[in-house]
Amino acid sequence: FIRFIMNFQKYNPYQDFRAGQEKAIQQMLDLYEKGQKIIELNAPTASGKTVSLYVFGRILEKEFGLKKIMFTSPQVALIENGNLFNLPKLVGKRNYKCRAIEGYTAEDCPFSAKDDGFSTCEKCTYRLAKYAFKNSDFGAVTFKRYLVDPSIYSETKGLVVDESSELEGQLLDNSTIDLDLNINVITKKKRISEQVPDVKQFLNNFNIKEYLIKQRDSLQISVNTSGKNCREFRRGIFDGDKRRPTKDELRRLKSRKIEYNNFHRKYVSTCNALRYINLDVPYALVTDIQEVWNDKTRRKEQAVVPTFKLLNAYVPFGDLAASLNCIVLASGTPTTELVTTKHTSVKVGHPIPVKNRLIYYDPVGSMNYQNRDKVAPLIASRIQQLHDTYCKHTIVHCGSYYIANLIYQNLSGEHVVCQEPDWREGSLEKWQKKQEGIFLSVRFEEGISLDGPNYPMNIIAKLPFPNLGNSWVESRNKLDNWQWYAMTTACLVQQACGRTTRGPNDFSETHILDGSFGPFYYRNKHLFHDWFIEAIRTK
């Protein structure tokens, strides 16, 4: 391995490695050469796991001669906007503006991959990006695109997955199918909340396999018919640069293309669901209230949505890894056991001094369902006291919009920003633009980097327990005796603690105010990593 040790630095995009990076890369290479297919990289905040993955991939490509290595992540923003050291990348088609048709993106493109298109299409940003991507042996792609694009996953031999703690959720979401059932036939009740029990009862005796077989056969006909109609319509309105289709013709073609894509996506999902059932993969038919688009009213409305969803991701992950020579799952809070037990872990120590990232368990009261209304005012008062310690930017992890609004009602001042459900990024930006302020956030436990002196205070007001009112969560807990529930909560708590101390010289303190944390931590200490345990203090 001497040549690899000597050559590490030439693949490093930075001048020097951080402590532990070279050792981690060497250990991953050792495992790869020994034939270990699935490798977990347990690397906490500021350990430079993205660089480690990049260097590892470059060495596989240049030194081992492995072709078609993909860098991906369930976090879309990491691929779209993250620093991936000039790797050729392919992201969602909506990110590429069309040069030929005003207001269009590559998602709306009226041409197939085999069509020449207009002369302007030679400079199409999507085609140029795809060409560079396809002609590189090491590239980056969004995980959703990787899952559904056979031209990518069928050729890939090495896969590195950054922020892999979200991998199971992505695989499960990809296996989920909304069941096309007429709710008004199942129940005569008008109120949405009253419909749920009736639909659940109906699903208890529902023959899902028979339904999926009929759905598959019907969708296959729809795919063939809509595909043929789309192709014939396209041929009828295009003649190279000699004739440009009218706006109405383009609109109609776009509509046909959307229809075909929807049918095709549902067909593939239905075929996969039937395969999972035949393999005896555990699943649930769940009923929940969701916001769905209503074509008649032209807006989103609440509705009862019955769905088919797997209860674990072992088989989908097996499918993902089947044709690969190597797959690396990297996270500061890995949950690899939720998708496989066939992995070997490489562990990196935390590079940030403990004194710069202390976590205080400072219980004000339990924020459970029974106590939250009376405890919220006390939590709000403590948040203001902690914010006044530095009077800079304080992020508060609230767990749900209900809790965020409950705390907001007990905090006053222009410095307080309560996250709005339909204005996630806007709420964040509004808070960051203030000279100082408190941000009552929801689902910002991961995917956000608040580094620097402006973010010295990080607060967990409510533990991010999964919603027990969700019927899938209920079924999952019955299947694995609450293992997933506990691991998910522990993962999110630790992720939240890493939002505001991002580098070796950074500083912040985290305060956990929810009294529910104490009993949870006592029962599940084995789910918390060494870097968390060494940093926790009790007030």
Secondary structure by P-SEA (a helix, b strand, c coil): caaaaaaccccccccccccaaaaaaaaaaaaaaacccbbbbbcccccaaaaaaaaaaaaaaccccccbbbbbccccccccccccccccccccccccccccccccccccccccccccccccccccaaaaaaaaaaacccccccaaaaaccccccccccbbbbccccaaaaaaaaaabbbbbccccccccccccccaaaaaaaaacccaaaaaaaaaaaaaaaaaaaaaaaaaaaaaaccccccccccaaaaaaaaaaaaaaaaaaaaaaaaaaaaaaaaacccccbbbbbbbcccccccbbbbbbbbbbbbcccaaaaaaaaccccbbbbbccccccccccccbbbbbbccccccccbbbbbcccccccccccccaaaaaaaaaaaaaaccccbbbbbcccaaaaaaaaaacccccccccccccaaaaaaaaaacccccccccccccccccccccccccccccccccccccaaaaaaaaaccaaaaaaaaaaaaaaaaacccccccccbbbbbcccaaaaaaaaccccccaaaaaacccc
